[in-house]
Amino acid sequence: MKKLFFLSLLSLSASVLLVACLKKEYNPPPDNSKNDPALPVNLTIAQLKKAYAGAVSAVQIDSNWTIYGIITADDRSGNFYKQITIEDSTGGITIQIDGNSLYTKLPVGRKVYVKLKGLYYGFYNKLPQVGYALGTSGSTSGIPYAMLDNFVVRANYPNPVPVTKFNGLVALQAVNNGMLNRLVEIDSVEIITGDLGKTYAQPSTISSGTSITIKDCNGKTIVLRNSAYANFQSYTVPSGKGKITALYTTYNATPQLVIRDTSDLQLYGNRCDGSSPNAKFLLNDPFDNLNNWTIQNVSGTQTWSIADYGNPKPCGIMNGFEGGTSYANEDWLISKPLSLSGYNKISFQFDNAGNYSGNPLECYISTDYSGTGLPSAATWTLLPAIYDAASGFVFTNSGVIDLTAYKNKTVYIAFKYTSTTSAASSWELDNVKVSAE
């Protein structure tokens, strides 16, 4: 028994000694965030682009070139996928990397060196990029994550993030391709009225990405492109005027902006027309269904329905042409009652697209419709609106229609479709908005 007790005591003493030794020898991992390996750089990003200016497909780089840059965009929010963008004083370039959560190693503000030999210089729909191998249609595939350190060398962090500032879109569009893959800040811009009330992107079940239109106070516009997989996909876009910070990119011939997260949109001031960004939507219908509407079929067998088109899809649609035959129709789509009490300014707008010969779509307002029954029992006033005049369904905004004359009243808004046996046009309807402040 004494021997057993002695062995237990000896074992306990050894354990305590081992723990004490471990604690004494433990050191935290070194902080390398301030280290810069100062690799020799022999090429600028602008020189890289110039070297392959005539390329139409991805080209392998066989020179011992090294570039450097500050990371201006990463994948933290999900709006960028398997890539980072870097920028030096001459330009910006996208680096394709086959990995997720890249921001944990390569966050915005970190300086990196990129060893280019063996990589490919290519294009994703005319946007310059660097990757590991040939992709599709002239693009490049991502650098395998296990090989990342062979090509991308991390340096100090954080660094000031370079950004080029513009007052409005005119100056930016003047330099155009010279700003590709660069971070820009544009002042005095807002989201167009037709896109107010929308979320940054539609769900991934509908589309992988959504375009929102940004405009300045001179009427110049540019596309803001957002991913359905961004963590802010379901947030509503801001309705004021201010500045946007974003990567300037292109999709073939279409310039577009891509934000890193919602803090890149600082749109809180009064809009270009002086209206408040705090206007309330009394009706904001993207036509996922017809729940906000009553269908009144006065004559004919065709009726309003939902179709897989739109701006973006889906939309409301009415067509009196079926099976190769035009039919006579009178079909109304009447809104739910809208109370305009307590507001000083009310406006209304919608998007429409038409095609084929036939009567134009019409829009009306009533203060005495009962909410049920045929529209002929009420008085309807025709509203001035702009309709699609092109061929082939070109979505057109109606323009902002002032409803302030109807304040403190309850109104119904209706769309009237008519066709004959000799001519039946087709009309699509989307993004009906009534806003008040």
Secondary structure, DSSP 8 states (H G I E B T S, - for coil): -HHHHHHHHHHHHHHHHHHHHHHHH-------TT----------HHHHHHHTTT-SS-EE--S--EEEEEEEE-SSSSSS-SEEEEE-SS-EEEEEEE-S-GGGTS-TT-EEEEE-TT-EEEEETTEEEEESEE-STT-EE-EEGGGHHHHEEE--S------EEEESHHHHHHHGGGGTTEEEEEEEEEE-GGGTT-BSS--TTT-SEEEEEEEETTS-EEEEEEETTSTTTTSB---SEEEEEEEEEEETTEEEEE-SSGGGEEEEE--TTS--TT-EEEEEE--SSSTTEEEEEEESS---EEES-STTS-EEEEE-EETTEE--EEEEEEE--EE-TT-S-EEEEEEEEEESSS---EEEEESS--SSS-GGGS--EE-------SSS---EE---EE-GGGTTSEEEEEEEEEE-SS---EEEEEEEEEEE-
